[in-house]
Amino acid sequence: MTITEEMAGRAEARGLLTLGVEEEYLLVDAVEPRAVEAVEDVFAELPDDLRGSVQHEIIRSQIESASPPQLELRDLRDSMTWLRAGLAASAVRAGARLVAVGAAPASGPRARMVDEPRYRRIHEHFGDLSPGSGLNGMHVHVSVPDPDTGVQILNHLRPWMPIFQAATANSPLSGGHDTGYASWRSLLWERWPTVGPTPYLESHEQYETLVSDLVASGAMLDKGMLYWYARLSANYPTVEIRMGDVCPTVDDAMLLAALARGLVATLLREVRDGRPASNVPHPLLMAAHWRAAHDGLEGLNIDMATRQTRPAWKLMRQLFEYVSPELERHGDLETAAELLGRLRDRGTGAARQRALLSRQGTVADVVDWLAAATRCER
């Protein structure tokens, strides 16, 4: 995920922001829809050119990829398509399948944690907060000029995060049945003590002090366990937007990545113009995030300007129109408009899973579709 000096120079010369994406995936049996502890077998099958972009997650039925940062959306698509295809092929050679889904749809044995020192410490300290087969998210990194500006952007991002969460909803099933939520992962994930909306922050100094206080409290072991829905990356000069389920297709991921960069670039302009961020009350944000997890884009959410409920798709369209000037400046407008239309026609990953389940009636069919979508075949 490191931004090279050459890329940083090109970005600065053109006034553009770099973009990178991390995705977490579920590993399932080659035939049955249940998750399997296949991560070490998959790692053994990885080609050498893929290894630097792949890492473990906390559960043995999970694996994670990270795209190199890019300036062009088409380059990010190529990178993510290559990563998904390579990981999927490695999973097949290991006797498993790679599935981009927020939480395991089918019942199965409880998966064990990866045997690494940090994960052992997490389990010893926090107990069984990661039960089952693991929870899989998507994290979008957008470059920012400095941490102080980054903190101001975090404040401006807060009202927009629920609609991002709604658009990524891709985990309606658990234990072989519909949970009633578009993102069941969101409900399970919120059990960790630092998961939630980013607080309103006065400065980067306050950000760092709060992180230190949280570590001292025992609510997190290190900076990597700061699970706010948007944060400053602990390792890269980026804002990291991280509230969403992993998307079923590269198309969905590309749309959310483009919108994330467009939004950060738009907010960067507002910060530089001296416009203050709206300090939306934390309980209202929590309500909007609950609504996003429950309804996805197919229901309602809260318009933070009016504090009234509105169709979530209207809020999604409002976001698109708000960031369109920056989408155009970054060369993403035409692609993002096309991808938004596809998402509107097909629905979120949650809606697509439910539609397939209603037509064919089996979770196995849903997992088959997810596996094909992850491989970029559908």
Short mmCIF file of the C-alpha atoms (twelve columns), coordinates in Angstrom:
data_MODEL
# 
_entry.id   MODEL 
# 
loop_
_atom_site.group_PDB 
_atom_site.id 
_atom_site.type_symbol 
_atom_site.label_atom_id 
_atom_site.label_alt_id 
_atom_site.label_comp_id 
_atom_site.label_asym_id 
_atom_site.label_seq_id 
_atom_site.Cartn_x 
_atom_site.Cartn_y 
_atom_site.Cartn_z 
_atom_site.pdbx_PDB_model_num 
ATOM 1   C CA . MET A 1   0.000   0.000   0.000   1 
ATOM 2   C CA . THR A 2   3.048   2.305   0.016   1 
ATOM 3   C CA . ILE A 3   2.783   5.335   -2.279  1 
ATOM 4   C CA . THR A 4   5.970   5.621   -4.345  1 
ATOM 5   C CA . GLU A 5   7.755   8.943   -4.746  1 
ATOM 6   C CA . GLU A 6   6.991   8.833   -8.465  1 
ATOM 7   C CA . MET A 7   3.248   8.368   -7.859  1 
ATOM 8   C CA . ALA A 8   3.224   11.030  -5.152  1 
ATOM 9   C CA . GLY A 9   4.876   13.422  -7.593  1 
ATOM 10  C CA . ARG A 10  2.327   12.702  -10.320 1 
ATOM 11  C CA . ALA A 11  -0.534  13.095  -7.849  1 
ATOM 12  C CA . GLU A 12  0.786   16.436  -6.609  1 
ATOM 13  C CA . ALA A 13  1.410   17.723  -10.138 1 
ATOM 14  C CA . ARG A 14  -2.138  16.900  -11.181 1 
ATOM 15  C CA . GLY A 15  -3.794  17.782  -7.869  1 
ATOM 16  C CA . LEU A 16  -5.223  14.279  -7.516  1 
ATOM 17  C CA . LEU A 17  -5.680  11.923  -4.565  1 
ATOM 18  C CA . THR A 18  -4.431  8.341   -4.588  1 
ATOM 19  C CA . LEU A 19  -6.754  5.443   -3.921  1 
ATOM 20  C CA . GLY A 20  -6.302  1.937   -2.527  1 
ATOM 21  C CA . VAL A 21  -8.633  -0.827  -1.355  1 
ATOM 22  C CA . GLU A 22  -8.329  -3.678  1.153   1 
ATOM 23  C CA . GLU A 23  -10.779 -6.586  0.940   1 
ATOM 24  C CA . GLU A 24  -11.397 -9.481  3.330   1 
ATOM 25  C CA . TYR A 25  -12.855 -12.747 2.021   1 
ATOM 26  C CA . LEU A 26  -14.412 -15.932 3.353   1 
ATOM 27  C CA . LEU A 27  -12.999 -19.339 2.420   1 
ATOM 28  C CA . VAL A 28  -15.682 -21.991 1.857   1 
ATOM 29  C CA . ASP A 29  -15.708 -25.659 0.973   1 
ATOM 30  C CA . ALA A 30  -15.269 -26.578 -2.692  1 
ATOM 31  C CA . VAL A 31  -18.774 -28.113 -2.829  1 
ATOM 32  C CA . GLU A 32  -20.730 -27.277 0.319   1 
ATOM 33  C CA . PRO A 33  -21.582 -23.701 1.392   1 
ATOM 34  C CA . ARG A 34  -19.878 -23.975 4.823   1 
ATOM 35  C CA . ALA A 35  -16.717 -22.067 5.704   1 
ATOM 36  C CA . VAL A 36  -13.454 -24.002 5.994   1 
ATOM 37  C CA . GLU A 37  -10.150 -23.412 7.800   1 
ATOM 38  C CA . ALA A 38  -8.163  -23.306 4.573   1 
ATOM 39  C CA . VAL A 39  -6.088  -20.144 4.893   1 
ATOM 40  C CA . GLU A 40  -2.714  -21.884 5.319   1 
ATOM 41  C CA . ASP A 41  -3.462  -24.192 2.382   1 
ATOM 42  C CA . VAL A 42  -4.348  -21.167 0.243   1 
ATOM 43  C CA . PHE A 43  -1.148  -19.374 1.254   1 
ATOM 44  C CA . ALA A 44  0.825   -22.456 0.214   1 
ATOM 45  C CA . GLU A 45  -0.708  -22.179 -3.271  1 
ATOM 46  C CA . LEU A 46  -0.132  -18.439 -3.771  1 
ATOM 47  C CA . PRO A 47  2.141   -17.481 -6.668  1 
ATOM 48  C CA . ASP A 48  5.156   -15.402 -5.670  1 
ATOM 49  C CA . ASP A 49  3.894   -12.208 -7.344  1 
ATOM 50  C CA . LEU A 50  0.743   -12.266 -5.217  1 
ATOM 51  C CA . ARG A 51  2.249   -12.827 -1.784  1 
ATOM 52  C CA . GLY A 52  3.145   -9.208  -1.076  1 
ATOM 53  C CA . SER A 53  -0.498  -8.168  -1.470  1 
ATOM 54  C CA . VAL A 54  -2.118  -10.889 0.666   1 
ATOM 55  C CA . GLN A 55  -2.202  -11.403 4.424   1 
ATOM 56  C CA . HIS A 56  -3.940  -13.346 7.174   1 
ATOM 57  C CA . GLU A 57  -6.995  -12.141 8.994   1 
ATOM 58  C CA . ILE A 58  -7.891  -13.185 12.520  1 
ATOM 59  C CA . ILE A 59  -9.877  -16.362 11.636  1 
ATOM 60  C CA . ARG A 60  -8.527  -19.355 9.700   1 
ATOM 61  C CA . SER A 61  -11.430 -19.233 7.248   1 
ATOM 62  C CA . GLN A 62  -10.533 -15.671 6.167   1 
ATOM 63  C CA . ILE A 63  -7.918  -14.092 3.924   1 
ATOM 64  C CA . GLU A 64  -7.227  -10.449 3.009   1 
ATOM 65  C CA . SER A 65  -5.847  -8.625  -0.018  1 
ATOM 66  C CA . ALA A 66  -4.588  -5.043  -0.395  1 
ATOM 67  C CA . SER A 67  -4.326  -3.296  -3.752  1 
ATOM 68  C CA . PRO A 68  -1.367  -1.030  -4.467  1 
ATOM 69  C CA . PRO A 69  -2.392  2.661   -4.379  1 
ATOM 70  C CA . GLN A 70  -3.454  4.029   -7.755  1 
ATOM 71  C CA . LEU A 71  -4.284  7.342   -9.405  1 
ATOM 72  C CA . GLU A 72  -6.498  5.939   -12.165 1 
ATOM 73  C CA . LEU A 73  -9.687  4.033   -11.378 1 
ATOM 74  C CA . ARG A 74  -9.056  1.658   -14.294 1 
ATOM 75  C CA . ASP A 75  -5.682  0.737   -12.781 1 
ATOM 76  C CA . LEU A 76  -7.357  0.028   -9.449  1 
ATOM 77  C CA . ARG A 77  -9.888  -2.196  -11.248 1 
ATOM 78  C CA . ASP A 78  -7.080  -4.094  -12.994 1 
ATOM 79  C CA . SER A 79  -5.264  -4.553  -9.685  1 
ATOM 80  C CA . MET A 80  -8.327  -5.761  -7.796  1 
ATOM 81  C CA . THR A 81  -9.420  -8.067  -10.620 1 
ATOM 82  C CA . TRP A 82  -5.920  -9.576  -10.673 1 
ATOM 83  C CA . LEU A 83  -5.937  -10.014 -6.895  1 
ATOM 84  C CA . ARG A 84  -9.362  -11.640 -6.802  1 
ATOM 85  C CA . ALA A 85  -8.613  -13.950 -9.726  1 
ATOM 86  C CA . GLY A 86  -5.248  -14.993 -8.292  1 
ATOM 87  C CA . LEU A 87  -6.638  -15.600 -4.818  1 
ATOM 88  C CA . ALA A 88  -9.634  -17.502 -6.203  1 
ATOM 89  C CA . ALA A 89  -7.368  -19.738 -8.290  1 
ATOM 90  C CA . SER A 90  -5.142  -20.385 -5.271  1 
ATOM 91  C CA . ALA A 91  -8.202  -21.279 -3.206  1 
ATOM 92  C CA . VAL A 92  -9.339  -23.774 -5.851  1 
ATOM 93  C CA . ARG A 93  -5.909  -25.426 -5.852  1 
ATOM 94  C CA . ALA A 94  -6.226  -25.675 -2.057  1 
ATOM 95  C CA . GLY A 95  -9.623  -27.367 -2.348  1 
ATOM 96  C CA . ALA A 96  -11.670 -24.321 -1.332  1 
ATOM 97  C CA . ARG A 97  -13.487 -21.308 -2.786  1 
ATOM 98  C CA . LEU A 98  -12.972 -17.573 -2.283  1 
ATOM 99  C CA . VAL A 99  -16.196 -15.710 -1.424  1 
ATOM 100 C CA . ALA A 100 -16.664 -11.946 -1.032  1 
ATOM 101 C CA . VAL A 101 -19.395 -11.782 1.626   1 
ATOM 102 C CA . GLY A 102 -19.683 -9.885  4.901   1 
ATOM 103 C CA . ALA A 103 -20.468 -12.905 7.091   1 
ATOM 104 C CA . ALA A 104 -20.791 -16.650 6.548   1 
ATOM 105 C CA . PRO A 105 -24.234 -17.434 5.045   1 
ATOM 106 C CA . ALA A 106 -24.290 -21.112 6.042   1 
ATOM 107 C CA . SER A 107 -23.917 -23.002 9.296   1 
ATOM 108 C CA . GLY A 108 -20.667 -24.804 9.940   1 
ATOM 109 C CA . PRO A 109 -18.085 -25.680 12.572  1 
ATOM 110 C CA . ARG A 110 -16.642 -22.833 14.584  1 
ATOM 111 C CA . ALA A 111 -13.398 -21.710 12.947  1 
ATOM 112 C CA . ARG A 112 -10.255 -21.247 15.032  1 
ATOM 113 C CA . MET A 113 -8.120  -18.130 15.185  1 
ATOM 114 C CA . VAL A 114 -4.909  -17.845 13.192  1 
ATOM 115 C CA . ASP A 115 -1.968  -18.859 15.375  1 
ATOM 116 C CA . GLU A 116 -0.034  -15.583 15.456  1 
ATOM 117 C CA . PRO A 117 1.151   -13.693 18.575  1 
ATOM 118 C CA . ARG A 118 -1.024  -10.615 18.009  1 
ATOM 119 C CA . TYR A 119 -4.164  -12.659 17.384  1 
ATOM 120 C CA . ARG A 120 -3.454  -14.796 20.465  1 
ATOM 121 C CA . ARG A 121 -3.170  -11.615 22.540  1 
ATOM 122 C CA . ILE A 122 -6.451  -10.320 21.130  1 
ATOM 123 C CA . HIS A 123 -8.235  -13.578 21.969  1 
ATOM 124 C CA . GLU A 124 -6.759  -13.721 25.473  1 
ATOM 125 C CA . HIS A 125 -7.791  -10.110 26.163  1 
ATOM 126 C CA . PHE A 126 -11.196 -9.857  24.458  1 
ATOM 127 C CA . GLY A 127 -12.477 -13.431 24.546  1 
ATOM 128 C CA . ASP A 128 -15.019 -14.623 21.993  1 
ATOM 129 C CA . LEU A 129 -15.810 -11.356 20.226  1 
ATOM 130 C CA . SER A 130 -15.005 -12.939 16.827  1 
ATOM 131 C CA . PRO A 131 -17.122 -16.090 16.857  1 
ATOM 132 C CA . GLY A 132 -18.035 -18.176 13.834  1 
ATOM 133 C CA . SER A 133 -16.146 -17.931 10.568  1 
ATOM 134 C CA . GLY A 134 -15.081 -14.285 10.601  1 
ATOM 135 C CA . LEU A 135 -16.448 -10.937 9.456   1 
ATOM 136 C CA . ASN A 136 -15.277 -9.512  6.146   1 
ATOM 137 C CA . GLY A 137 -15.065 -5.827  5.326   1 
ATOM 138 C CA . MET A 138 -13.835 -3.427  2.673   1 
ATOM 139 C CA . HIS A 139 -11.486 -0.555  3.556   1 
ATOM 140 C CA . VAL A 140 -10.879 2.345   1.164   1 
ATOM 141 C CA . HIS A 141 -7.706  4.439   1.569   1 
ATOM 142 C CA . VAL A 142 -7.645  7.981   0.142   1 
ATOM 143 C CA . SER A 143 -4.518  10.118  0.433   1 
ATOM 144 C CA . VAL A 144 -4.552  13.302  2.526   1 
ATOM 145 C CA . PRO A 145 -1.865  16.005  2.695   1 
ATOM 146 C CA . ASP A 146 -1.214  15.840  6.450   1 
ATOM 147 C CA . PRO A 147 -2.741  14.451  9.674   1 
ATOM 148 C CA . ASP A 148 -4.248  17.772  10.811  1 
ATOM 149 C CA . THR A 149 -6.158  18.092  7.557   1 
ATOM 150 C CA . GLY A 150 -7.034  14.415  7.792   1 
ATOM 151 C CA . VAL A 151 -8.723  14.913  11.167  1 
ATOM 152 C CA . GLN A 152 -10.801 17.780  9.781   1 
ATOM 153 C CA . ILE A 153 -11.848 15.556  6.883   1 
ATOM 154 C CA . LEU A 154 -12.885 12.869  9.384   1 
ATOM 155 C CA . ASN A 155 -15.234 15.403  10.977  1 
ATOM 156 C CA . HIS A 156 -16.770 16.245  7.607   1 
ATOM 157 C CA . LEU A 157 -17.122 12.554  6.688   1 
ATOM 158 C CA . ARG A 158 -19.288 11.627  9.675   1 
ATOM 159 C CA . PRO A 159 -22.740 12.472  8.183   1 
ATOM 160 C CA . TRP A 160 -21.971 10.551  4.965   1 
ATOM 161 C CA . MET A 161 -20.818 7.255   6.430   1 
ATOM 162 C CA . PRO A 162 -24.261 5.650   6.899   1 
ATOM 163 C CA . ILE A 163 -25.060 5.816   3.187   1 
ATOM 164 C CA . PHE A 164 -21.718 4.170   2.373   1 
ATOM 165 C CA . GLN A 165 -22.603 1.426   4.824   1 
ATOM 166 C CA . ALA A 166 -26.009 0.991   3.195   1 
ATOM 167 C CA . ALA A 167 -24.471 0.719   -0.273  1 
ATOM 168 C CA . THR A 168 -22.044 -2.031  0.761   1 
ATOM 169 C CA . ALA A 169 -24.636 -4.202  2.563   1 
ATOM 170 C CA . ASN A 170 -23.741 -7.786  1.654   1 
ATOM 171 C CA . SER A 171 -24.475 -10.106 4.583   1 
ATOM 172 C CA . PRO A 172 -28.210 -10.780 4.981   1 
ATOM 173 C CA . LEU A 173 -27.811 -14.510 5.703   1 
ATOM 174 C CA . SER A 174 -26.406 -16.323 8.695   1 
ATOM 175 C CA . GLY A 175 -26.795 -19.916 9.817   1 
ATOM 176 C CA . GLY A 176 -28.664 -20.708 6.621   1 
ATOM 177 C CA . HIS A 177 -31.475 -18.199 7.093   1 
ATOM 178 C CA . ASP A 178 -32.301 -14.526 6.466   1 
ATOM 179 C CA . THR A 179 -31.403 -12.459 9.546   1 
ATOM 180 C CA . GLY A 180 -33.741 -9.580  8.677   1 
ATOM 181 C CA . TYR A 181 -30.717 -7.292  8.231   1 
ATOM 182 C CA . ALA A 182 -29.030 -6.297  4.980   1 
ATOM 183 C CA . SER A 183 -25.683 -6.278  6.829   1 
ATOM 184 C CA . TRP A 184 -25.677 -8.815  9.640   1 
ATOM 185 C CA . ARG A 185 -21.907 -8.353  9.804   1 
ATOM 186 C CA . SER A 186 -22.479 -4.787  11.050  1 
ATOM 187 C CA . LEU A 187 -24.450 -6.019  14.051  1 
ATOM 188 C CA . LEU A 188 -21.844 -8.643  14.947  1 
ATOM 189 C CA . TRP A 189 -18.944 -6.233  14.390  1 
ATOM 190 C CA . GLU A 190 -20.361 -3.636  16.779  1 
ATOM 191 C CA . ARG A 191 -19.583 -5.867  19.769  1 
ATOM 192 C CA . TRP A 192 -15.951 -4.730  19.658  1 
ATOM 193 C CA . PRO A 193 -15.446 -1.800  22.056  1 
ATOM 194 C CA . THR A 194 -14.022 0.713   19.540  1 
ATOM 195 C CA . VAL A 195 -16.402 0.036   16.621  1 
ATOM 196 C CA . GLY A 196 -18.655 2.957   15.752  1 
ATOM 197 C CA . PRO A 197 -18.870 6.407   14.192  1 
ATOM 198 C CA . THR A 198 -15.784 8.564   14.390  1 
ATOM 199 C CA . PRO A 199 -16.170 11.123  17.208  1 
ATOM 200 C CA . TYR A 200 -16.067 14.826  16.427  1 
ATOM 201 C CA . LEU A 201 -12.442 15.859  16.935  1 
ATOM 202 C CA . GLU A 202 -10.927 19.271  17.596  1 
ATOM 203 C CA . SER A 203 -7.403  18.493  16.388  1 
ATOM 204 C CA . HIS A 204 -4.886  15.822  15.470  1 
ATOM 205 C CA . GLU A 205 -3.459  16.203  18.966  1 
ATOM 206 C CA . GLN A 206 -6.846  15.282  20.419  1 
ATOM 207 C CA . TYR A 207 -7.050  12.325  18.017  1 
ATOM 208 C CA . GLU A 208 -3.676  10.991  19.199  1 
ATOM 209 C CA . THR A 209 -4.515  11.608  22.858  1 
ATOM 210 C CA . LEU A 210 -7.806  9.745   22.513  1 
ATOM 211 C CA . VAL A 211 -6.101  6.808   20.790  1 
ATOM 212 C CA . SER A 212 -3.519  6.652   23.590  1 
ATOM 213 C CA . ASP A 213 -6.261  6.813   26.221  1 
ATOM 214 C CA . LEU A 214 -8.147  3.957   24.534  1 
ATOM 215 C CA . VAL A 215 -5.022  1.791   24.495  1 
ATOM 216 C CA . ALA A 216 -4.387  2.615   28.157  1 
ATOM 217 C CA . SER A 217 -7.990  1.711   28.998  1 
ATOM 218 C CA . GLY A 218 -7.616  -1.772  27.560  1 
ATOM 219 C CA . ALA A 219 -10.385 -1.205  25.012  1 
ATOM 220 C CA . MET A 220 -7.749  -1.765  22.304  1 
ATOM 221 C CA . LEU A 221 -4.289  -3.281  22.352  1 
ATOM 222 C CA . ASP A 222 -2.715  -1.013  19.720  1 
ATOM 223 C CA . LYS A 223 -3.554  1.586   17.069  1 
ATOM 224 C CA . GLY A 224 -4.572  -1.143  14.637  1 
ATOM 225 C CA . MET A 225 -7.606  -1.876  16.813  1 
ATOM 226 C CA . LEU A 226 -9.090  1.589   16.337  1 
ATOM 227 C CA . TYR A 227 -12.211 0.435   14.506  1 
ATOM 228 C CA . TRP A 228 -13.975 3.745   13.918  1 
ATOM 229 C CA . TYR A 229 -15.889 3.864   10.629  1 
ATOM 230 C CA . ALA A 230 -13.333 6.370   9.355   1 
ATOM 231 C CA . ARG A 231 -9.862  6.916   10.785  1 
ATOM 232 C CA . LEU A 232 -6.361  8.016   9.915   1 
ATOM 233 C CA . SER A 233 -4.362  5.038   8.756   1 
ATOM 234 C CA . ALA A 234 -1.735  4.002   11.285  1 
ATOM 235 C CA . ASN A 235 0.682   3.088   8.475   1 
ATOM 236 C CA . TYR A 236 -0.033  5.289   5.433   1 
ATOM 237 C CA . PRO A 237 -0.760  9.005   4.732   1 
ATOM 238 C CA . THR A 238 -4.434  8.276   4.137   1 
ATOM 239 C CA . VAL A 239 -7.931  8.576   5.492   1 
ATOM 240 C CA . GLU A 240 -9.332  5.057   5.773   1 
ATOM 241 C CA . ILE A 241 -13.079 4.552   5.255   1 
ATOM 242 C CA . ARG A 242 -13.867 1.158   6.767   1 
ATOM 243 C CA . MET A 243 -17.518 0.685   7.739   1 
ATOM 244 C CA . GLY A 244 -18.682 -1.488  4.839   1 
ATOM 245 C CA . ASP A 245 -19.132 -5.180  4.076   1 
ATOM 246 C CA . VAL A 246 -16.813 -6.510  1.397   1 
ATOM 247 C CA . CYS A 247 -18.638 -6.082  -1.924  1 
ATOM 248 C CA . PRO A 248 -19.629 -9.122  -4.024  1 
ATOM 249 C CA . THR A 249 -18.258 -7.765  -7.315  1 
ATOM 250 C CA . VAL A 250 -15.410 -5.565  -8.469  1 
ATOM 251 C CA . ASP A 251 -18.013 -3.249  -10.034 1 
ATOM 252 C CA . ASP A 252 -19.556 -2.580  -6.622  1 
ATOM 253 C CA . ALA A 253 -16.155 -2.050  -5.033  1 
ATOM 254 C CA . MET A 254 -15.079 0.346   -7.802  1 
ATOM 255 C CA . LEU A 255 -18.179 2.485   -7.358  1 
ATOM 256 C CA . LEU A 256 -17.651 2.817   -3.605  1 
ATOM 257 C CA . ALA A 257 -13.941 3.520   -4.057  1 
ATOM 258 C CA . ALA A 258 -14.635 6.236   -6.629  1 
ATOM 259 C CA . LEU A 259 -17.285 7.824   -4.412  1 
ATOM 260 C CA . ALA A 260 -14.959 7.682   -1.404  1 
ATOM 261 C CA . ARG A 261 -12.201 9.513   -3.265  1 
ATOM 262 C CA . GLY A 262 -14.686 11.989  -4.698  1 
ATOM 263 C CA . LEU A 263 -16.063 12.677  -1.229  1 
ATOM 264 C CA . VAL A 264 -12.661 13.092  0.437   1 
ATOM 265 C CA . ALA A 265 -11.550 15.434  -2.369  1 
ATOM 266 C CA . THR A 266 -14.768 17.449  -2.020  1 
ATOM 267 C CA . LEU A 267 -14.349 17.696  1.736   1 
ATOM 268 C CA . LEU A 268 -10.699 18.651  1.348   1 
ATOM 269 C CA . ARG A 269 -11.848 21.654  -0.654  1 
ATOM 270 C CA . GLU A 270 -14.333 22.558  2.102   1 
ATOM 271 C CA . VAL A 271 -11.631 22.281  4.748   1 
ATOM 272 C CA . ARG A 272 -9.343  24.555  2.754   1 
ATOM 273 C CA . ASP A 273 -12.202 27.022  2.302   1 
ATOM 274 C CA . GLY A 274 -12.646 27.135  6.072   1 
ATOM 275 C CA . ARG A 275 -16.126 25.595  6.144   1 
ATOM 276 C CA . PRO A 276 -16.867 24.015  9.533   1 
ATOM 277 C CA . ALA A 277 -18.061 20.413  9.755   1 
ATOM 278 C CA . SER A 278 -21.545 19.751  11.071  1 
ATOM 279 C CA . ASN A 279 -21.282 18.194  14.521  1 
ATOM 280 C CA . VAL A 280 -24.017 15.584  14.045  1 
ATOM 281 C CA . PRO A 281 -25.129 14.116  17.411  1 
ATOM 282 C CA . HIS A 282 -23.618 10.699  18.046  1 
ATOM 283 C CA . PRO A 283 -26.981 9.014   18.838  1 
ATOM 284 C CA . LEU A 284 -28.388 10.189  15.499  1 
ATOM 285 C CA . LEU A 285 -25.385 8.761   13.671  1 
ATOM 286 C CA . MET A 286 -25.834 5.481   15.538  1 
ATOM 287 C CA . ALA A 287 -29.470 5.408   14.465  1 
ATOM 288 C CA . ALA A 288 -28.508 6.042   10.840  1 
ATOM 289 C CA . HIS A 289 -25.894 3.281   10.917  1 
ATOM 290 C CA . TRP A 290 -28.420 0.866   12.430  1 
ATOM 291 C CA . ARG A 291 -30.847 1.809   9.662   1 
ATOM 292 C CA . ALA A 292 -28.144 1.229   7.042   1 
ATOM 293 C CA . ALA A 293 -27.410 -2.228  8.453   1 
ATOM 294 C CA . HIS A 294 -31.101 -3.088  8.562   1 
ATOM 295 C CA . ASP A 295 -32.367 -1.626  5.274   1 
ATOM 296 C CA . GLY A 296 -29.337 -1.361  2.993   1 
ATOM 297 C CA . LEU A 297 -30.176 0.851   0.018   1 
ATOM 298 C CA . GLU A 298 -33.548 -0.788  -0.467  1 
ATOM 299 C CA . GLY A 299 -35.214 1.001   2.453   1 
ATOM 300 C CA . LEU A 300 -34.870 4.261   4.359   1 
ATOM 301 C CA . ASN A 301 -32.128 6.232   6.057   1 
ATOM 302 C CA . ILE A 302 -31.730 9.576   7.780   1 
ATOM 303 C CA . ASP A 303 -31.036 12.794  5.909   1 
ATOM 304 C CA . MET A 304 -28.552 14.439  8.272   1 
ATOM 305 C CA . ALA A 305 -29.387 17.928  7.013   1 
ATOM 306 C CA . THR A 306 -33.108 17.657  7.797   1 
ATOM 307 C CA . ARG A 307 -33.000 14.793  10.331  1 
ATOM 308 C CA . GLN A 308 -35.899 13.198  8.472   1 
ATOM 309 C CA . THR A 309 -36.057 9.685   7.035   1 
ATOM 310 C CA . ARG A 310 -35.827 9.466   3.255   1 
ATOM 311 C CA . PRO A 311 -35.443 6.654   0.737   1 
ATOM 312 C CA . ALA A 312 -31.825 5.545   0.956   1 
ATOM 313 C CA . TRP A 313 -31.477 5.615   -2.833  1 
ATOM 314 C CA . LYS A 314 -32.313 9.326   -2.863  1 
ATOM 315 C CA . LEU A 315 -29.537 9.915   -0.325  1 
ATOM 316 C CA . MET A 316 -27.186 7.851   -2.478  1 
ATOM 317 C CA . ARG A 317 -28.063 9.988   -5.475  1 
ATOM 318 C CA . GLN A 318 -27.550 13.114  -3.363  1 
ATOM 319 C CA . LEU A 319 -24.062 11.883  -2.460  1 
ATOM 320 C CA . PHE A 320 -23.269 11.228  -6.122  1 
ATOM 321 C CA . GLU A 321 -24.358 14.712  -7.171  1 
ATOM 322 C CA . TYR A 322 -22.438 16.313  -4.294  1 
ATOM 323 C CA . VAL A 323 -19.138 14.699  -5.304  1 
ATOM 324 C CA . SER A 324 -19.651 14.813  -9.095  1 
ATOM 325 C CA . PRO A 325 -17.284 17.770  -9.672  1 
ATOM 326 C CA . GLU A 326 -14.440 15.857  -8.028  1 
ATOM 327 C CA . LEU A 327 -15.409 12.636  -9.803  1 
ATOM 328 C CA . GLU A 328 -15.074 14.544  -13.054 1 
ATOM 329 C CA . ARG A 329 -11.777 16.157  -12.064 1 
ATOM 330 C CA . HIS A 330 -10.322 12.740  -11.217 1 
ATOM 331 C CA . GLY A 331 -11.607 11.250  -14.481 1 
ATOM 332 C CA . ASP A 332 -14.103 8.964   -12.707 1 
ATOM 333 C CA . LEU A 333 -17.468 10.554  -13.490 1 
ATOM 334 C CA . GLU A 334 -18.489 8.511   -16.529 1 
ATOM 335 C CA . THR A 335 -17.428 5.212   -14.964 1 
ATOM 336 C CA . ALA A 336 -19.038 6.021   -11.616 1 
ATOM 337 C CA . ALA A 337 -22.316 7.028   -13.293 1 
ATOM 338 C CA . GLU A 338 -22.396 3.738   -15.193 1 
ATOM 339 C CA . LEU A 339 -21.617 1.711   -12.064 1 
ATOM 340 C CA . LEU A 340 -24.244 3.587   -10.048 1 
ATOM 341 C CA . GLY A 341 -26.816 2.696   -12.697 1 
ATOM 342 C CA . ARG A 342 -25.827 -0.965  -12.485 1 
ATOM 343 C CA . LEU A 343 -26.130 -0.936  -8.709  1 
ATOM 344 C CA . ARG A 344 -29.557 0.700   -8.991  1 
ATOM 345 C CA . ASP A 345 -30.723 -1.961  -11.441 1 
ATOM 346 C CA . ARG A 346 -29.296 -4.963  -9.580  1 
ATOM 347 C CA . GLY A 347 -29.511 -3.834  -5.955  1 
ATOM 348 C CA . THR A 348 -26.943 -4.266  -3.215  1 
ATOM 349 C CA . GLY A 349 -25.232 -7.570  -2.573  1 
ATOM 350 C CA . ALA A 350 -27.815 -8.216  0.151   1 
ATOM 351 C CA . ALA A 351 -30.699 -7.615  -2.262  1 
ATOM 352 C CA . ARG A 352 -29.133 -9.901  -4.865  1 
ATOM 353 C CA . GLN A 353 -28.618 -12.681 -2.331  1 
ATOM 354 C CA . ARG A 354 -32.225 -12.430 -1.179  1 
ATOM 355 C CA . ALA A 355 -33.549 -12.422 -4.740  1 
ATOM 356 C CA . LEU A 356 -31.574 -15.557 -5.556  1 
ATOM 357 C CA . LEU A 357 -32.711 -17.255 -2.360  1 
ATOM 358 C CA . SER A 358 -36.367 -16.460 -3.120  1 
ATOM 359 C CA . ARG A 359 -36.051 -17.896 -6.653  1 
ATOM 360 C CA . GLN A 360 -34.024 -21.019 -5.934  1 
ATOM 361 C CA . GLY A 361 -34.451 -21.473 -2.230  1 
ATOM 362 C CA . THR A 362 -31.005 -22.716 -1.119  1 
ATOM 363 C CA . VAL A 363 -28.084 -21.063 0.595   1 
ATOM 364 C CA . ALA A 364 -25.792 -23.270 -1.504  1 
ATOM 365 C CA . ASP A 365 -27.022 -21.477 -4.642  1 
ATOM 366 C CA . VAL A 366 -26.291 -18.112 -3.016  1 
ATOM 367 C CA . VAL A 367 -22.750 -19.175 -2.130  1 
ATOM 368 C CA . ASP A 368 -22.230 -20.518 -5.666  1 
ATOM 369 C CA . TRP A 369 -23.245 -17.121 -7.050  1 
ATOM 370 C CA . LEU A 370 -21.033 -15.256 -4.580  1 
ATOM 371 C CA . ALA A 371 -18.032 -17.406 -5.490  1 
ATOM 372 C CA . ALA A 372 -18.566 -16.733 -9.211  1 
ATOM 373 C CA . ALA A 373 -19.066 -13.000 -8.562  1 
ATOM 374 C CA . THR A 374 -15.872 -12.883 -6.513  1 
ATOM 375 C CA . ARG A 375 -13.969 -14.464 -9.412  1 
ATOM 376 C CA . CYS A 376 -15.357 -11.693 -11.663 1 
ATOM 377 C CA . GLU A 377 -17.405 -14.225 -13.672 1 
ATOM 378 C CA . ARG A 378 -20.793 -12.574 -13.041 1 
# 
